[in-house]
Amino acid sequence: MKKFIIGALALVAFGLASAFAAAPVASATGKVLAIEANKIQVVLDVENPAWLKKGAVVKVTNEAGEVVVTAGKVVEVTAKGFTFTTKEATDLPKDAKLTFQKGKIMSGC
């Protein structure tokens, strides 16, 4: 009887753990169309991921996997891409293939 209860509890715990497990965040590849001051306009190769909304934080990596932008803020979303702002705009190569992911909000003291 004890084995049955322990087994049932383990099954319930496993079910809850898998239900609340974080789903992988979709990334998208694209290219920089234009850089104007600290605003970057991007066109994506695929349709916009679900997390891509105005106000979202975006992280940008290059083909080698190096982070080029740690935290940009999305200011406009279009059907084919988006525009975001960052202080690291000058570091972005135009027309290079980049990967865009949901970033983390950076707050400092």
C-alpha positions in Angstrom: 0.0 0.0 0.0 2.8 2.4 0.9 4.6 1.7 -2.4 1.4 2.4 -4.3 0.9 5.8 -2.5 4.6 6.7 -3.0 4.4 5.8 -6.7 1.2 7.8 -7.2 2.7 10.8 -5.5 5.8 10.5 -7.7 3.7 10.4 -10.8 1.7 13.5 -9.7 5.0 15.3 -9.0 6.4 14.4 -12.4 3.2 15.5 -14.1 3.3 18.9 -12.3 7.0 19.4 -13.1 6.5 18.7 -16.8 3.4 20.9 -16.9 5.2 23.9 -15.5 8.5 23.3 -17.4 9.5 26.4 -19.4 8.9 26.0 -23.1 11.9 26.8 -25.3 11.8 30.4 -26.5 11.6 30.6 -30.3 14.3 32.5 -32.0 14.2 34.1 -35.5 16.9 34.9 -38.0 17.0 38.0 -40.1 19.0 40.9 -41.4 19.5 44.6 -40.4 17.8 46.8 -43.0 18.7 50.2 -41.6 20.5 51.8 -38.6 19.4 55.3 -37.7 21.0 56.7 -34.5 20.0 54.1 -31.9 17.1 52.6 -33.9 17.6 49.4 -35.9 15.1 48.2 -38.5 15.1 44.4 -39.0 13.5 42.1 -41.6 13.0 38.5 -40.5 13.4 35.3 -42.6 10.5 33.7 -40.9 7.2 34.9 -39.5 7.3 36.9 -36.3 7.7 34.7 -33.1 4.9 35.0 -30.5 7.1 36.8 -28.0 7.9 39.6 -30.4 5.7 42.5 -29.3 6.1 46.2 -28.7 8.1 46.8 -25.5 9.7 43.3 -25.5 13.4 42.9 -24.9 15.5 41.4 -27.7 18.9 39.7 -27.6 20.9 39.6 -30.9 23.7 37.1 -31.8 25.7 36.7 -34.9 26.4 33.6 -37.0 29.3 32.6 -34.7 27.0 32.7 -31.7 28.6 35.8 -30.2 26.1 38.2 -28.5 26.1 41.5 -30.4 23.2 43.2 -28.5 22.5 42.2 -25.0 19.2 44.1 -24.5 17.4 46.0 -27.2 13.8 47.3 -26.7 11.2 46.6 -29.5 9.5 49.9 -30.5 7.6 48.8 -33.6 6.5 45.4 -35.0 5.5 44.9 -38.7 4.4 41.9 -40.7 7.9 41.2 -42.0 10.0 42.3 -39.1 10.5 44.9 -36.3 12.4 48.0 -35.1 14.2 48.1 -31.8 16.4 50.6 -30.0 19.8 50.0 -28.3 22.9 51.8 -27.3 24.9 49.1 -29.1 23.6 50.1 -32.6 27.0 50.8 -34.1 28.2 47.3 -33.3 25.6 45.7 -35.7 26.8 44.7 -39.1 24.3 45.7 -41.9 23.1 42.8 -44.1 24.7 40.2 -41.9 22.6 37.2 -40.9 21.7 37.6 -37.2 19.6 35.6 -34.7 17.0 37.4 -32.6 15.8 35.9 -29.3 13.7 37.1 -26.4 16.1 38.9 -24.0 16.1 39.5 -20.3 15.4 42.9 -18.8 18.6 44.5 -17.7 18.3 46.6 -14.6 21.2 48.2 -12.7 21.8 50.0 -9.5 
